């Protein structure tokens, strides 16, 4: 019997070591479809599911969507293509990519480092929030949410988020799941899983759309989301839409440079970027179709913002009865978890590839980074409202709020701005043209002039405005205080 136990243990050890060997295989994506699915998965995250519909509904519905489409295709997609070019041209992660392209100006590598730091901090927050989605998925399918009175969901979430055990267990499970996929390697892990998860995500969002549209009063939700009302399109709204369009595609954090290094050499960068942008935008719009008709049909507040996810939508699902709550509530929170997972995979991969490029095995790099990330995420979870560390607030903000502010408002646009300045003004045009044309195979002469105009002028100005505009009230106040 002991011999059989040893044999089973050795067999499992053999499987594990084989899996680690797969993780250390750093080959690129095997197909265009796999590359697009992986990169689209990176772009499609939690913000697509709740933030995009909320922004559009708040700032003029169809008017906001029109502005968003202009921004995402003329600016966001330009940034995406630029990072793809940098990654595929060099075959390196951000730091070495910048260093190789401008060897005499090695300080540019710190732009790559800043992007990786941004990915690291974003992933800490992602682990916490994604753990919440896992918990709500389980509570939906188990019927726990269906048994809660409508007015108690805010209290229920507060009790869960402040618990010393439950949020930590959930985020550790999510971190472990992300790590397991990364340990499968680029082709057998990221690409294979993305080919499965992305169709699942699409099926879930379409299923929720169909159910939402069949609810009585659903037309009011569609009107809220799509009816153009340019009177609601304020300056604040335009900036919010610009920010969403720029950061929805995972640009400004080094991820797409890494994924660009995995792109097949014969793939058209414009085509890949276009497909990713279309997929990202389509899921965001479909999420709005799934959410707002249901919110209006149940008489809930459509201006709930982030609280829609955990405080308002469970009320909507409960209005469908116990079975409806379990099925459609479970489907929605599974959708959130899948969207979070595909983004978390790309963030951890960018960090893992960086560690591997600087001397660590991919498997070692992934495991060490996951442990560090999970540990910091636990501290962030405990610093959330009501948590064990919520009383510790340097400069008036908890660690969770600090990470959320840095990664949501400052670091990605700064990284994106520096990246586009490098790409447009310091990278050689011959190298850019060579990548865009697939080494002369594709004709891009007419497109090139328009592209360079967007890269050199439009995108940088948009990013500068996005960074400076929130500071204008504080600057005015400072000037007024000096004058007085």
Secondary structure, DSSP 8 states (H G I E B T S, - for coil): -HHHHHHHHHHHHHHHHHHHHHHT-----SSHHHHHHHHHHHH--HIIIIIHHHHHHHTTTHHHHHHHHHHIIIIIHHHHHHHHHHHHHH-S-HHHHHHHHTTT-GGGHHHHHHHHHHHHHHHHHHHHHHHHHHHHHHHHHTTTGGGS-GGGHHHHHHHHHT-SSHHHHHHHHHHHHHHHHHHT-IIIIIIHHHHHHHHHHHHHHHHHHHHHHTSTTHHHHHHHHHS--GGG--HHHHHHHHHHHHHTTT-SSSHHHHHHHHS-TTS-HHHHHHHHHHHHHHHHHHHHHHHHHHHHHTT--TT-TTHIIIIIHHHHHHTTHHHHIIIIIHHHHHHHHHHHHHHHHHHHHHHHHHHHHTT--HHHHHHHHHHHHHHHHHHHHHTSTTSTTTT--GGG--HHHHHHHIIIIIHHHHHHHHHHHHHHHTS-HHHHHHHHTTTTTS--HHHHHHHHHIIIIIHHHHHHHHHHGGGHHHHHHHHHHHH-
